Amino acid sequence: MTSRPDQIEWTEHVLVRDGVRLSCRDWGREGGRDGSGGSARSLLLLHGLAGHAGEWDALARLLRADGHRVVALDQRGHGASERQPADTSRAAYVADIIAVLDDPGLGLAGGPGGRPPVLVGQSYGGHAAFLTAASLSAAGHSSRVTGAVLAGAVLAGAVLVEAGPGGAEPGLPEEIRGWLQAWPVPFPSREAAAAYFGGGPVGDGWAGGLERRDGGWWPRFDPEVMGASLAENSGRDWWEEWAAIGVPLLSVVGEKGIMEGDEYDGMARLQPGLRGACVPGTGHDLHLERPDVLHDLVARFLDELPR
């Protein structure tokens, strides 16, 4: 584990799974303090497509201050992790998450009080979170997602931000790949990038995923890899996997986000215990717009989990 010289709030933890480098922001746990009434948890935070672990910084600070153990993962193809993975399947993303949960150097599985960890994911990261929950619910027999018997990781629950099991429209991977390729890179400054992405906390969040090199600011992903990562979501849905989940779930959507009411209704029918919340005035990146509100929702969900 190495410290960041420009950022003392977290340390970088790196693990390698099947030759793929996976980088995590390890926020630890503030002073070992348990401000959550004895119900502290380990949490693994998962960003969306073309995102980065730094999107969770504001939420991570709040959760750590509550006494929780917090780690944010740069998923394969993103950020400080391997940017050109040969495998961009959903199964590969899920297997990465399980490897992080099982990694003894992070100790998420044996977190505060020995309680199982909780996943928090936004958009594509939320999709990976519920597929992981489905896989771990199938532990002891062949997983629907990975096709293999899983290791010993277990979950206490999952929080999905702007994510659900409905299939993507055909052509979406090409559309997103085209949008990413259209970015006017390199950006001359981080401020210019933030303005391009709309300014405010959302613009700052997207600009925070760039790296400075060769006289400008560049994305830390390959648009082709991003398009390939979406391939399985185009033309199929994941309702069978959703129905297989056996842990508590919280779905948080933005008032102006991408989640449709019909999809949420279907989610609730298959998971009658589903908790749901809509954050007024926010869009797809509500975790950037209102991390304080998301924190309150996550904190309440954590408090309600069995101890």
C-alpha positions in Angstrom: 0.0 0.0 0.0 1.4 3.4 -1.0 0.6 6.8 0.3 -0.4 9.6 -2.0 2.0 12.6 -1.6 -0.7 15.1 -2.9 -3.6 13.6 -1.0 -3.3 12.5 2.6 -6.9 11.4 3.1 -6.5 8.0 1.4 -3.9 5.6 0.3 -3.7 3.6 -2.9 -4.0 -0.2 -2.6 -3.2 -2.3 -5.6 -4.0 -5.9 -6.3 -3.7 -8.0 -9.4 -6.3 -10.5 -10.6 -5.5 -12.7 -13.6 -2.9 -10.2 -14.7 -5.1 -7.2 -14.4 -4.1 -4.3 -12.1 -6.8 -3.0 -9.9 -6.3 0.2 -8.0 -8.3 1.2 -4.9 -8.6 4.4 -2.9 -8.5 3.1 0.7 -10.1 5.7 3.0 -9.7 3.5 6.1 -11.8 4.3 9.1 -11.6 7.6 10.9 -9.6 7.1 14.1 -11.2 3.7 14.6 -14.2 5.6 15.9 -17.6 4.1 15.5 -20.1 6.9 15.2 -22.8 4.7 13.9 -24.0 3.3 17.1 -22.0 0.0 16.9 -23.2 -0.8 13.4 -20.1 0.2 11.4 -19.6 -1.6 8.1 -17.1 -2.0 5.3 -18.2 -0.3 2.1 -16.9 -0.8 -1.4 -17.8 2.1 -3.8 -18.1 1.5 -7.6 -18.1 4.3 -10.2 -20.0 4.3 -13.5 -18.7 3.8 -17.0 -15.9 6.2 -18.0 -15.8 7.3 -14.4 -13.2 7.0 -11.6 -12.9 6.2 -7.9 -12.5 9.9 -7.1 -16.1 10.5 -7.9 -16.8 9.1 -4.4 -14.5 11.4 -2.4 -17.3 13.5 -0.9 -19.4 10.5 0.1 -16.3 8.6 1.3 -15.4 11.4 3.7 -18.9 11.4 5.2 -19.1 7.6 5.6 -15.6 7.4 7.1 -16.6 10.1 9.6 -19.5 7.9 10.6 -16.9 5.2 11.6 -17.3 3.0 8.4 -14.5 1.4 6.6 -14.5 2.8 3.0 -12.7 1.7 -0.2 -13.4 3.0 -3.7 -12.3 0.9 -6.7 -11.1 2.1 -10.1 -12.8 -0.6 -12.1 -10.9 -2.4 -14.9 -10.4 -0.1 -17.9 -10.6 3.0 -15.8 -8.4 5.4 -13.9 -5.3 3.9 -12.2 -6.4 0.4 -13.0 -5.5 -1.6 -16.2 -6.9 0.5 -19.1 -6.6 -2.2 -21.8 -8.0 -5.3 -20.3 -8.6 -8.2 -22.7 -11.8 -9.2 -20.9 -14.5 -6.5 -20.7 -17.3 -8.9 -19.9 -19.7 -8.4 -17.0 -18.3 -11.5 -15.4 -14.9 -10.0 -15.4 -16.1 -6.9 -13.6 -18.0 -9.0 -11.0 -14.9 -11.2 -10.4 -12.8 -8.1 -9.9 -15.2 -6.9 -7.2 -15.2 -10.3 -5.4 -11.4 -10.3 -5.5 -11.3 -6.9 -3.9 -13.8 -8.0 -1.2 -11.7 -11.1 -0.5 -8.3 -9.3 -0.6 -6.6 -9.8 2.8 -4.7 -6.6 2.4 -7.9 -4.6 2.5 -9.8 -6.7 5.0 -13.2 -5.7 3.8 -14.7 -9.1 4.5 -13.5 -8.9 8.1 -14.5 -5.3 8.6 -15.8 -3.5 11.7 -17.4 -6.0 14.0 -16.8 -8.8 11.5 -19.9 -7.7 9.6 -20.2 -8.5 5.9 -19.5 -5.5 3.6 -21.9 -3.4 1.6 -21.6 -2.4 -2.1 -22.5 1.1 -3.3 -22.5 1.6 -7.1 -23.6 4.3 -9.5 -24.9 3.6 -13.1 -22.6 0.9 -14.6 -21.0 0.5 -11.1 -24.5 -0.1 -9.7 -25.1 -2.7 -12.4 -21.9 -4.4 -11.4 -22.9 -4.2 -7.7 -26.2 -6.0 -8.2 -24.7 -8.7 -10.4 -22.1 -9.3 -7.7 -24.9 -9.5 -5.1 -26.6 -12.1 -7.4 -23.4 -14.1 -7.8 -22.7 -14.1 -4.0 -26.3 -15.1 -3.3 -25.6 -18.1 -5.5 -22.5 -19.1 -3.5 -22.1 -22.8 -3.1 -23.3 -23.6 -6.6 -22.5 -22.3 -10.1 -23.0 -18.5 -10.5 -25.3 -17.2 -13.1 -22.8 -14.5 -13.9 -19.4 -16.0 -13.6 -20.2 -19.6 -14.4 -18.0 -20.8 -11.6 -18.3 -21.6 -7.9 -17.4 -18.5 -5.9 -15.0 -17.8 -3.1 -16.0 -17.1 0.5 -17.1 -13.4 0.2 -20.5 -12.5 1.4 -22.5 -9.3 1.4 -24.7 -7.5 3.8 -26.5 -5.5 1.2 -26.1 -3.2 -1.9 -27.0 0.4 -2.8 -27.7 1.1 -6.4 -27.6 4.7 -7.7 -29.3 5.2 -11.0 -29.0 1.5 -11.9 -31.3 -1.3 -12.7 -31.6 -4.7 -14.6 -33.4 -3.4 -17.7 -31.6 -4.0 -21.0 -29.9 -1.1 -22.9 -31.2 0.0 -26.3 -29.4 -1.6 -29.3 -26.7 0.7 -30.5 -26.0 2.3 -27.1 -22.4 1.1 -27.0 -21.7 2.8 -30.3 -23.6 5.9 -29.2 -21.5 6.2 -26.0 -18.3 5.4 -27.8 -19.0 8.2 -30.2 -19.7 10.6 -27.4 -16.5 9.8 -25.6 -14.5 10.1 -28.8 -16.0 13.5 -29.5 -14.4 15.0 -26.3 -12.1 17.9 -27.4 -9.0 16.3 -25.9 -6.6 17.3 -24.7 -8.3 19.9 -22.6 -6.0 22.9 -22.0 -6.8 23.0 -18.3 -8.8 21.1 -15.7 -11.1 24.2 -15.4 -11.8 24.1 -19.2 -12.7 20.4 -18.9 -15.0 21.1 -15.9 -16.8 23.8 -18.0 -17.1 21.4 -20.9 -18.8 18.9 -18.7 -21.3 21.4 -17.5 -19.6 23.0 -14.5 -20.6 22.7 -10.9 -20.0 19.5 -8.9 -20.8 17.3 -11.9 -18.3 19.1 -14.2 -15.7 19.0 -11.4 -16.4 15.3 -10.9 -15.8 14.4 -14.5 -12.8 16.6 -14.8 -11.3 14.9 -11.7 -11.0 11.8 -13.8 -8.5 13.3 -16.2 -4.7 13.1 -16.1 -2.2 15.8 -17.0 0.3 14.7 -19.6 1.8 15.9 -22.9 0.8 19.5 -22.3 -2.9 18.9 -21.7 -5.6 16.9 -19.8 -6.6 13.5 -21.1 -9.1 10.8 -20.2 -7.9 7.8 -18.2 -9.8 5.3 -20.4 -10.0 4.1 -23.9 -13.4 4.8 -25.6 -13.2 1.5 -27.5 -12.9 -0.4 -24.2 -15.9 1.5 -22.8 -18.0 0.5 -25.8 -16.9 -3.1 -25.5 -17.8 -3.1 -21.8 -21.4 -2.2 -22.7 -21.7 -4.9 -25.3 -23.5 -7.4 -23.1 -26.0 -4.8 -21.9 -27.2 -4.1 -25.4 -30.1 -6.3 -26.5 -30.6 -8.2 -23.2 -31.8 -7.6 -19.7 -30.7 -8.9 -16.3 -34.0 -9.6 -14.5 -33.1 -13.2 -13.8 -30.0 -12.1 -11.9 -32.0 -9.4 -10.2 -34.5 -11.9 -8.9 -31.7 -14.1 -7.5 -30.4 -11.5 -5.1 -30.8 -12.5 -1.5 -29.6 -9.4 0.4 -31.2 -6.1 1.3 -31.2 -3.5 -1.5 -31.6 0.3 -1.7 -32.3 1.9 -5.1 -31.6 5.7 -5.3 -32.7 7.6 -8.4 -32.5 11.2 -9.5 -35.6 13.1 -10.4 -34.1 13.9 -13.8 -32.1 10.7 -14.1 -32.4 7.8 -16.6 -34.4 5.3 -14.6 -37.9 4.8 -15.8 -40.8 4.2 -13.4 -41.7 0.9 -15.1 -38.3 -0.5 -14.5 -38.4 0.4 -10.8 -41.8 -1.1 -10.5 -40.5 -4.4 -12.0 -37.5 -4.3 -9.6 -39.9 -3.9 -6.6 -42.1 -6.8 -7.8 -39.2 -9.2 -7.9 -37.6 -7.8 -4.7 -40.5 -6.9 -2.4 -38.2 -5.7 0.3 -36.5 -3.2 -2.0 -36.1 0.3 -0.4 -36.3 3.2 -2.8 -35.7 6.9 -2.8 -35.8 9.7 -5.4 -33.6 12.8 -4.9 -35.4 15.9 -6.1 -33.7 18.2 -8.7 -30.9 15.7 -9.5 -29.9 13.8 -12.5 -27.9 10.7 -13.4 -24.9 12.0 -11.4 -26.7 12.6 -8.2 -23.8 11.2 -6.2 -21.8 14.2 -7.4 -24.7 16.7 -7.2 -25.9 15.8 -3.7 -23.5 13.6 -1.8 -25.0 14.8 1.5 -28.4 13.5 0.6 -27.0 10.3 -0.7 -25.0 9.9 2.5 -28.2 10.3 4.6 -30.0 7.6 2.6 -27.0 5.2 2.8 -26.6 5.8 6.5 -30.2 5.1 7.1 -30.0 1.9 5.0 -26.9 0.8 6.9 -28.6 1.4 10.3 -31.5 -0.8 9.2 -29.3 -3.8 8.2 -29.3 -6.8 10.5 -26.4 -6.7 12.9 
